[in-house]
Amino acid sequence: MVDIDWLRQEFIAIRKSKKLSKAKLAKISKTSQTTLYGFETGKNSPTIQTLEKWLDALGYELDIHQK
């Protein structure tokens, strides 16, 4: 099970370390600023596809492994 709060905090830390605003990341990743804001504030969770777009724009990738 994914700890969404941990994922959210890690994501925010990565975005801030890259010195990108939410608006700039949304524009680069061609996603909704509202969706990004909702994720970062805990109001919603993104789809896997949206998360992948954000991570790609930040220079990261989503990797799933079997236990």
N, C-alpha and C positions, 0 to 999 in steps of 0.2 A: 504494500500500500504506500502510495506517495504522500509524504507529509507536505501538504500544499503550503502551509505557513513557512516551512523551511525553504521550499522552492521559491516562494515569493520574496523572502528576505535575501536569498542568494542572487536572485534575478535583479533586484533593486541595487544590490551592492555592485554587481557587474556593470549595470547601466551607468551608475554613478562613477565607477572607476574609469569608464570610457568617456566621461564628461558629456554625456548625451542627455538632453531633456526628453521628457516623454513625447513632446510634440515632434522633435527631430527624429526620434526612434520610430515613431508611428509613420512619419513621412518616408524615411529610408526603407522601412519594411513594407510599405504600402498596406498598412493596416489602420484600423480606426483608433484615433487617440482616446476615444471614450472607452473602448475595450481595454486598452493598455492601462488607463487610469483606474478602471474598475478592478482589474487584476491586482494592481499595486496597492489599492486601498482595501482589498479583501471583499469587494462587493460581488465579484464574479470570477470564474475560472475560464481561461482561454481554451479553444480547441487545440489539439495537438498541432494542427497545421499552422495556427496563428503563433503558438509558442515557438515552433520551428522557424518561422519568418523572423521573429524578434531575435532569437538566438543567432541565426545566420547573420543578421545585420550587426550583431555584436561580436561576430567572429567565433561563435561557439556552435556546437551541434548537440542535438538530443540523441542519446545512445541508450538503447534498451538491451539488457543482458538477462539471460536465463539464470535463475538462482542455482 
